Amino acid sequence: MQRPPSLFQIRKPRPNDFESVEDMSKDNELCILIDTREQMPFDFTPCKGLTCKQATLPTGDYSLRGLTSTITIERKGSPAELAGNLFRGRARFERELMRMKSFAEPHVVLAFSFDDLCKYPDDEKSGIPWGLRGKIKARGPAVFKRLLEVQSAHPWVRWWFAGCHKQGRNITLALLKSAARKYPDEVESAG
């Protein structure tokens, strides 16, 4: 019997967990694949040694050319997006998490902080007009409770609270670079 996940399995990254974006250009040129359905993709253009291409990915929002069956990264840009996936779109989201089981590196990057989630939808950063906030039934603690339930049902997925959009991009890039170093024979360069 598996132990239920603890809060510490969904942890905020520490400053030394990832290299800085400036230090990430040491490897050969990589081709990051961005799903065509990704509405607001991370901007990797300031990073040397990378190219980005739009592709239809069966699972997730980001992967690498040559590693599309090894690493997948699903990005959630806001607590509202996560709440929508955990409540209204739960069946579709859980099917996606089930598909992630076949990946060696399945990740979900939450490009916001735990504090943002707890204050949802009343936080100023939520972007939800004041008049609509009272009509939203899924408050931060309920969304977090549902997140823990989903994590418990899908323990193979690694979850990352990034803190903000920029750090979400950095974590996504670090995870992709790490996979490229781990599976160098499978990575296809952008050329």
C-alpha positions as CSV (number, residue, x, y, z in Angstrom):
1,M,0.0,0.0,0.0
2,Q,1.4,3.4,-1.0
3,R,1.8,6.1,1.6
4,P,-0.3,9.2,0.8
5,P,1.8,12.1,-0.4
6,S,2.8,14.7,2.1
7,L,2.8,18.5,1.6
8,F,6.6,18.3,1.2
9,Q,6.3,16.4,-2.0
10,I,4.8,19.5,-3.5
11,R,7.7,21.8,-2.6
12,K,8.8,25.3,-3.6
13,P,12.2,25.1,-5.3
14,R,15.2,26.3,-3.4
15,P,17.5,28.9,-5.0
16,N,20.3,26.3,-5.7
17,D,18.0,23.7,-7.2
18,F,18.5,25.1,-10.7
19,E,21.2,26.8,-12.7
20,S,20.5,30.4,-13.7
21,V,19.2,30.9,-17.2
22,E,22.5,32.6,-18.2
23,D,24.4,29.4,-17.3
24,M,22.2,27.1,-19.3
25,S,23.8,27.8,-22.7
26,K,26.7,25.3,-22.2
27,D,25.1,22.3,-23.8
28,N,24.6,21.7,-27.5
29,E,21.7,23.4,-29.1
30,L,18.4,21.9,-28.0
31,C,15.1,22.0,-29.7
32,I,12.3,22.7,-27.2
33,L,8.9,21.6,-28.5
34,I,5.9,23.7,-27.5
35,D,2.5,22.3,-27.9
36,T,0.4,24.1,-30.5
37,R,-2.5,24.4,-28.0
38,E,-0.3,26.3,-25.4
39,Q,-1.9,29.7,-25.3
40,M,0.7,31.7,-23.5
41,P,4.0,29.7,-23.8
42,F,7.1,30.5,-21.9
43,D,9.6,32.7,-23.8
44,F,12.9,31.0,-24.1
45,T,14.4,33.4,-26.7
46,P,16.9,35.0,-24.2
47,C,18.5,31.6,-23.8
48,K,21.5,30.7,-26.0
49,G,21.8,27.3,-27.5
50,L,18.0,26.7,-27.8
51,T,15.5,26.8,-30.5
52,C,11.7,26.4,-30.0
53,K,9.3,24.8,-32.4
54,Q,5.5,24.5,-32.3
55,A,4.4,20.8,-32.4
56,T,1.3,18.8,-31.5
57,L,2.3,17.0,-28.4
58,P,-0.1,14.2,-27.3
59,T,0.6,15.0,-23.6
60,G,1.8,18.1,-21.9
61,D,2.9,21.6,-23.1
62,Y,6.7,21.2,-23.4
63,S,9.2,18.5,-24.4
64,L,12.4,18.1,-26.3
65,R,12.9,16.8,-29.9
66,G,13.9,13.2,-29.5
67,L,12.6,12.9,-26.0
68,T,8.8,13.3,-26.6
69,S,8.1,9.9,-25.1
70,T,10.5,10.5,-22.2
71,I,9.8,14.0,-20.8
72,T,6.6,16.0,-20.6
73,I,5.9,19.2,-18.8
74,E,2.4,20.5,-18.3
75,R,2.2,24.2,-17.3
76,K,-0.5,25.7,-15.2
77,G,-0.2,29.5,-15.4
78,S,-2.6,30.5,-12.6
79,P,-4.6,29.2,-9.7
80,A,-7.7,29.8,-11.9
81,E,-6.4,27.6,-14.6
82,L,-5.5,24.9,-12.0
83,A,-8.9,25.2,-10.4
84,G,-10.6,24.8,-13.8
85,N,-8.6,21.6,-14.4
86,L,-9.3,20.2,-11.0
87,F,-13.0,20.9,-10.9
88,R,-14.8,21.6,-14.3
89,G,-12.2,19.8,-16.4
90,R,-11.2,17.1,-14.0
91,A,-11.9,14.1,-16.2
92,R,-9.8,15.5,-19.1
93,F,-7.0,16.5,-16.7
94,E,-6.9,13.1,-15.0
95,R,-6.7,11.4,-18.4
96,E,-3.7,13.6,-19.2
97,L,-2.1,12.6,-15.9
98,M,-2.8,9.0,-16.6
99,R,-1.0,9.3,-20.0
100,M,2.0,10.8,-18.1
101,K,2.5,7.4,-16.4
102,S,4.4,6.1,-19.4
103,F,7.0,9.0,-19.2
104,A,10.2,8.7,-17.3
105,E,10.0,12.5,-16.6
106,P,6.4,13.6,-16.0
107,H,6.2,17.1,-14.5
108,V,3.5,19.8,-13.8
109,V,4.9,23.3,-13.3
110,L,2.6,25.6,-11.4
111,A,3.8,29.1,-12.5
112,F,2.5,30.7,-9.3
113,S,3.1,30.5,-5.6
114,F,1.5,28.4,-2.9
115,D,0.4,31.7,-1.4
116,D,-1.3,32.7,-4.6
117,L,-3.2,29.4,-4.5
118,C,-4.3,29.8,-0.9
119,K,-5.6,33.3,-1.6
120,Y,-7.5,32.3,-4.8
121,P,-9.8,33.9,-6.0
122,D,-9.5,36.9,-3.7
123,D,-5.9,37.8,-4.5
124,E,-5.4,40.9,-6.6
125,K,-3.1,39.0,-8.9
126,S,-5.9,36.5,-9.8
127,G,-7.2,38.8,-12.5
128,I,-10.8,38.0,-11.6
129,P,-13.0,41.0,-11.3
130,W,-14.3,41.7,-7.8
131,G,-17.9,41.3,-8.9
132,L,-17.2,37.7,-9.9
133,R,-15.0,36.6,-7.0
134,G,-18.0,36.0,-4.7
135,K,-19.5,33.6,-7.3
136,I,-16.5,31.3,-7.5
137,K,-17.2,28.3,-5.3
138,A,-13.7,26.7,-5.5
139,R,-11.7,28.7,-3.0
140,G,-7.9,28.3,-2.5
141,P,-8.1,25.7,0.3
142,A,-10.6,23.6,-1.6
143,V,-8.4,23.7,-4.7
144,F,-5.4,22.7,-2.7
145,K,-7.3,19.8,-1.1
146,R,-8.3,18.6,-4.6
147,L,-4.7,19.0,-5.8
148,L,-3.6,16.7,-3.0
149,E,-6.2,14.2,-3.9
150,V,-5.1,14.2,-7.5
151,Q,-1.5,14.0,-6.5
152,S,-2.3,11.0,-4.4
153,A,-4.1,9.3,-7.3
154,H,-1.1,10.0,-9.7
155,P,2.1,9.7,-7.6
156,W,4.3,9.4,-10.6
157,V,3.8,13.0,-11.6
158,R,6.3,15.6,-10.1
159,W,4.7,18.9,-9.1
160,W,6.6,22.2,-8.9
161,F,5.3,25.4,-7.3
162,A,7.4,27.9,-9.2
163,G,6.4,31.1,-7.4
164,C,6.0,33.2,-10.6
165,H,5.9,33.0,-14.3
166,K,9.6,33.8,-14.8
167,Q,10.6,31.1,-12.3
168,G,8.2,28.7,-14.0
169,R,10.1,29.2,-17.2
170,N,13.4,28.7,-15.4
171,I,12.2,25.5,-13.8
172,T,10.8,24.2,-17.1
173,L,14.1,25.0,-18.9
174,A,16.1,23.3,-16.1
175,L,14.0,20.2,-16.2
176,L,14.4,20.0,-20.0
177,K,18.1,20.5,-19.8
178,S,18.4,17.9,-17.0
179,A,16.5,15.4,-19.2
180,A,18.9,16.2,-22.2
181,R,21.9,15.4,-20.0
182,K,20.3,12.3,-18.6
183,Y,19.3,10.9,-22.1
184,P,22.0,12.4,-24.4
185,D,21.8,9.6,-27.0
186,E,18.1,10.2,-27.7
187,V,18.1,14.0,-27.9
188,E,18.0,15.4,-31.5
189,S,19.6,18.8,-32.0
190,A,17.8,21.6,-33.6
191,G,19.9,21.5,-36.7
